[in-house]
Amino acid sequence: MKRLGRGLSALIPSEEKSLVQEINIEDIVINPEQPRESIDEESIRELAESIKKKGILQPILVRQKGDKYEIVAGERRYRSARLVGINKVPAIIIEADDQEAYEISLIENIQREDLNPIEKAKAFRSYIERYKMTHEELAERLGISRAEITNLLRLLQLPAEIQEELKRGNLTYGHARALLSLEDKEIQKRLVKKIIKEKLSVRDTEELVRRTAHRVETPEIKTLEERLQNYLETRVKIQPKAPDKGKITIEYKSLEELERIVEKFLS
C-alpha cells in the first residue's frame, strides 16, 4: 500500500518526474473534486509577483482529461500564472485514476498546510465515504494517528456558524476541540462570541468550557440524579466536567447511613 505520509514522491513514478513539459495554460482545467474549498486571493497575488520575477520553479501535476489536462496538484501556481498572463506552464503529466488524483491533491494541501481544519475534516470525510475506508486505514495512508483523524471529523459536529469562524481563522483547532466538550449547540455559539470578543487563549477557553459544563444541568443528568437519590435514599449530585467525565457526590449524615449506602452498592 502506498502511504501518503511519505510525500508526493511516493505517489509519482520516478520516470514521470523527469518528463516536464510546457503546456498551454488554456488547455489546463481545475479539478472540481480537489479538497480545498477556497484559496486566499492575497496569497495568489503574492505568488503571482514571485512568478513574474522568477518564473514557475516547480512544475504542476496534471492528468489527461479528454482533450484537456486536469490539475492534480499546483492549482495556486496555475491561478497565479494566469494572473500575470503566462501562456505556458511547466507540468508533469501523470497517469492517475480519481482516487489517486484525490490522494495526491489531499497530501499536497496537508503538507503545505493550505487546508484549514474544516476543509481538512471535510476532505477526510469525503475520502472515507467515497472509498469506503476506515479511520485506521486512512491514518495509515496519511501517516498520522487515527485519533487525529477522528478528532478532526468531530469538528463537523459543530454548528455551521462555528465552522465558519474556524475557516476564517477566528478560532483555532484547539478552541474548537474544547467547545466539543459541550453538547448544547446554543451554548457553544454563545461561548464562541465571548472567545472571539475577548481573544481568549485555548487554555482560557478550556477553563471557560469546564466552568460552563459544571453549571449546565441537562435533563438526562437530572434524571440520573433522581434515580440515584431514590435508590440510595440520600442526596446525590452529578457534576459533569467534560465528555464522559465528571464526579458524583453522595451525602451521608452518619456512619450508619454510610454503611447503609455502601451495602446498597455491594448488594
C-alpha positions as CSV (number, residue, x, y, z in Angstrom):
1,M,0.0,0.0,0.0
2,K,1.2,3.5,-0.9
3,R,1.4,5.8,2.1
4,L,0.6,9.5,1.5
5,G,2.6,10.4,4.6
6,R,5.8,9.7,2.6
7,G,5.0,12.7,0.4
8,L,4.2,13.2,-3.2
9,S,7.3,11.4,-4.4
10,A,5.9,8.2,-3.1
11,L,2.9,8.5,-5.4
12,I,4.6,9.6,-8.6
13,P,6.7,7.1,-10.5
14,S,10.3,8.3,-11.0
15,E,10.1,8.1,-14.8
16,E,7.3,10.6,-14.8
17,K,9.1,13.1,-12.7
18,S,11.6,13.8,-15.4
19,L,9.0,14.4,-18.1
20,V,8.4,18.1,-17.6
21,Q,6.5,19.7,-20.5
22,E,5.4,23.2,-21.4
23,I,1.6,23.1,-21.6
24,N,-0.6,25.8,-23.0
25,I,-2.4,27.3,-20.0
26,E,-5.7,27.3,-21.9
27,D,-5.5,23.5,-22.1
28,I,-5.5,23.2,-18.4
29,V,-8.6,22.9,-16.2
30,I,-9.2,22.9,-12.5
31,N,-10.1,19.7,-10.7
32,P,-13.6,20.3,-9.2
33,E,-13.0,17.5,-6.6
34,Q,-9.9,18.9,-5.0
35,P,-10.1,19.1,-1.2
36,R,-9.5,22.9,-0.7
37,E,-12.8,24.9,-0.7
38,S,-11.3,28.3,-1.1
39,I,-8.0,30.0,-2.0
40,D,-6.7,33.1,-0.3
41,E,-6.6,35.8,-3.0
42,E,-3.8,37.7,-1.3
43,S,-1.6,34.6,-1.3
44,I,-2.3,34.2,-5.0
45,R,-1.2,37.8,-5.7
46,E,1.9,37.3,-3.7
47,L,2.8,34.1,-5.6
48,A,2.0,35.9,-8.9
49,E,4.5,38.6,-8.1
50,S,7.1,35.9,-7.4
51,I,6.3,34.0,-10.6
52,K,6.5,37.3,-12.5
53,K,10.1,37.8,-11.3
54,K,11.4,34.2,-11.1
55,G,9.0,32.1,-13.2
56,I,7.4,28.9,-12.0
57,L,10.1,27.0,-10.1
58,Q,8.1,23.8,-9.5
59,P,6.0,22.1,-12.3
60,I,2.3,21.5,-11.6
61,L,1.0,17.9,-11.8
62,V,-1.8,17.2,-14.3
63,R,-3.6,14.2,-15.8
64,Q,-5.2,13.8,-19.2
65,K,-8.9,14.5,-19.1
66,G,-10.4,14.3,-22.6
67,D,-8.6,16.9,-24.7
68,K,-7.6,18.9,-21.6
69,Y,-5.3,18.5,-18.7
70,E,-6.8,18.5,-15.2
71,I,-4.8,19.8,-12.3
72,V,-3.8,17.2,-9.7
73,A,-1.5,19.4,-7.7
74,G,-0.5,23.0,-8.2
75,E,-3.7,25.0,-8.5
76,R,-2.2,28.0,-6.8
77,R,0.7,28.1,-9.2
78,Y,-1.8,27.8,-12.1
79,R,-4.0,30.6,-10.9
80,S,-1.0,32.9,-10.2
81,A,0.4,32.2,-13.7
82,R,-3.0,33.2,-15.3
83,L,-3.0,36.3,-13.2
84,V,0.3,37.5,-14.7
85,G,-0.6,36.5,-18.2
86,I,1.7,33.5,-18.6
87,N,0.7,31.4,-21.7
88,K,2.6,28.2,-21.0
89,V,3.3,26.5,-17.7
90,P,5.8,23.6,-16.8
91,A,3.8,20.5,-16.0
92,I,4.3,16.8,-15.4
93,I,1.6,14.6,-16.9
94,I,0.9,11.6,-14.7
95,E,-1.5,8.6,-15.0
96,A,-3.9,8.7,-12.1
97,D,-7.4,7.5,-11.5
98,D,-9.9,9.6,-9.5
99,Q,-8.8,8.1,-6.1
100,E,-5.1,8.6,-6.8
101,A,-5.7,12.1,-8.0
102,Y,-7.6,12.9,-4.9
103,E,-4.9,11.4,-2.7
104,I,-2.2,13.5,-4.3
105,S,-4.2,16.7,-4.0
106,L,-5.0,15.9,-0.4
107,I,-1.4,15.2,0.7
108,E,-0.1,18.3,-1.2
109,N,-2.5,20.5,0.7
110,I,-1.8,18.9,4.0
111,Q,2.0,19.1,3.6
112,R,1.7,22.8,2.6
113,E,-0.8,23.4,5.4
114,D,-3.1,25.0,2.9
115,L,-6.2,23.4,4.4
116,N,-8.0,24.9,7.4
117,P,-9.3,22.4,10.0
118,I,-12.8,22.3,8.5
119,E,-11.6,21.8,4.9
120,K,-9.3,19.0,6.2
121,A,-12.1,17.4,8.1
122,K,-14.4,17.5,5.1
123,A,-11.7,16.1,2.8
124,F,-11.2,13.2,5.2
125,R,-15.0,12.6,5.4
126,S,-15.3,12.7,1.6
127,Y,-12.4,10.3,1.2
128,I,-13.7,7.9,3.8
129,E,-17.3,7.9,2.4
130,R,-16.2,7.8,-1.3
131,Y,-13.7,4.9,-1.0
132,K,-15.3,3.1,2.0
133,M,-12.2,3.4,4.1
134,T,-12.0,3.2,7.9
135,H,-10.3,5.8,10.1
136,E,-7.5,3.4,10.7
137,E,-6.9,2.8,7.0
138,L,-6.9,6.5,6.2
139,A,-4.5,7.1,9.1
140,E,-2.1,4.5,7.7
141,R,-2.2,6.1,4.2
142,L,-1.6,9.6,5.7
143,G,1.0,8.6,8.1
144,I,-0.8,10.3,11.0
145,S,-2.7,9.0,14.1
146,R,-6.2,7.6,13.9
147,A,-7.1,9.8,16.9
148,E,-6.1,12.9,14.9
149,I,-8.4,11.9,12.0
150,T,-11.3,11.2,14.5
151,N,-10.8,14.5,16.3
152,L,-10.8,16.4,13.1
153,L,-14.0,14.7,11.9
154,R,-15.7,15.6,15.2
155,L,-15.3,19.3,14.2
156,L,-18.1,18.7,11.7
157,Q,-20.5,18.2,14.6
158,L,-20.1,21.9,15.5
159,P,-22.8,24.4,14.3
160,A,-22.2,25.9,10.9
161,E,-21.5,29.3,12.4
162,I,-18.7,28.0,14.4
163,Q,-17.3,26.1,11.5
164,E,-17.2,29.4,9.5
165,E,-15.2,31.1,12.3
166,L,-12.7,28.2,12.1
167,K,-12.4,28.6,8.4
168,R,-11.9,32.4,8.8
169,G,-9.2,31.8,11.3
170,N,-11.0,33.5,14.2
171,L,-10.9,30.2,16.1
172,T,-8.1,27.6,16.3
173,Y,-8.4,23.8,16.2
174,G,-7.7,23.9,20.0
175,H,-10.6,26.3,20.7
176,A,-12.9,24.0,18.6
177,R,-11.8,20.9,20.4
178,A,-12.6,22.5,23.8
179,L,-16.0,23.5,22.6
180,L,-16.8,19.9,21.6
181,S,-16.9,19.1,25.3
182,L,-20.3,20.9,25.4
183,E,-23.3,19.2,23.8
184,D,-25.6,22.2,23.7
185,K,-25.2,24.0,20.4
186,E,-26.6,27.3,21.6
187,I,-24.2,27.3,24.5
188,Q,-21.3,26.6,22.1
189,K,-22.4,29.5,19.9
190,R,-22.7,31.9,22.9
191,L,-19.2,30.9,24.1
192,V,-17.7,31.5,20.6
193,K,-18.8,35.1,20.7
194,K,-17.1,35.5,24.0
195,I,-13.9,33.7,22.9
196,I,-13.6,35.9,19.8
197,K,-14.6,39.2,21.5
198,E,-12.2,38.7,24.4
199,K,-9.5,37.0,22.4
200,L,-9.3,34.0,24.8
201,S,-6.5,31.6,24.6
202,V,-7.1,27.9,24.2
203,R,-6.3,27.3,27.9
204,D,-8.7,30.1,28.9
205,T,-11.3,28.5,26.6
206,E,-10.8,25.1,28.2
207,E,-11.4,26.7,31.6
208,L,-14.4,28.6,30.4
209,V,-15.9,25.3,29.0
210,R,-15.1,23.5,32.2
211,R,-17.0,26.1,34.3
212,T,-19.9,26.2,31.9
213,A,-20.2,22.4,31.8
214,H,-20.2,22.4,35.6
215,R,-23.2,24.8,35.6
216,V,-25.1,23.0,32.9
217,E,-27.7,20.6,34.2
218,T,-29.1,18.6,31.4
219,P,-32.4,16.7,31.7
220,E,-30.5,13.4,31.4
221,I,-28.2,14.3,34.3
222,K,-31.2,15.4,36.4
223,T,-33.0,12.1,35.7
224,L,-29.9,10.1,36.7
225,E,-29.6,12.2,39.9
226,E,-33.2,11.5,40.9
227,R,-32.8,7.7,40.2
228,L,-29.7,7.5,42.4
229,Q,-31.3,9.6,45.1
230,N,-34.4,7.4,45.2
231,Y,-32.3,4.2,45.2
232,L,-29.8,5.4,47.9
233,E,-32.3,7.5,49.8
234,T,-29.9,10.4,50.2
235,R,-28.9,13.5,48.3
236,V,-26.8,12.9,45.1
237,K,-25.2,15.5,42.9
238,I,-23.7,14.7,39.4
239,Q,-21.3,17.3,38.2
240,P,-20.2,16.9,34.5
241,K,-16.8,18.4,33.6
242,A,-16.1,17.1,30.1
243,P,-17.4,14.5,27.7
244,D,-17.7,11.2,29.6
245,K,-16.1,12.7,32.7
246,G,-17.2,14.3,35.9
247,K,-17.9,13.4,39.5
248,I,-20.7,12.1,41.7
249,T,-21.2,13.5,45.2
250,I,-23.2,11.3,47.7
251,E,-24.1,12.8,51.0
252,Y,-24.4,10.9,54.3
253,K,-25.1,12.2,57.8
254,S,-23.8,9.4,60.0
255,L,-21.6,6.3,59.8
256,E,-24.7,4.1,60.0
257,E,-26.1,5.9,56.9
258,L,-22.8,5.5,55.1
259,E,-22.8,1.7,55.9
260,R,-26.3,1.5,54.5
261,I,-25.3,3.3,51.3
262,V,-22.3,1.1,50.8
263,E,-24.4,-2.0,51.4
264,K,-26.7,-0.8,48.6
265,F,-23.8,-0.6,46.2
266,L,-22.5,-4.0,47.2
267,S,-25.8,-5.8,47.1
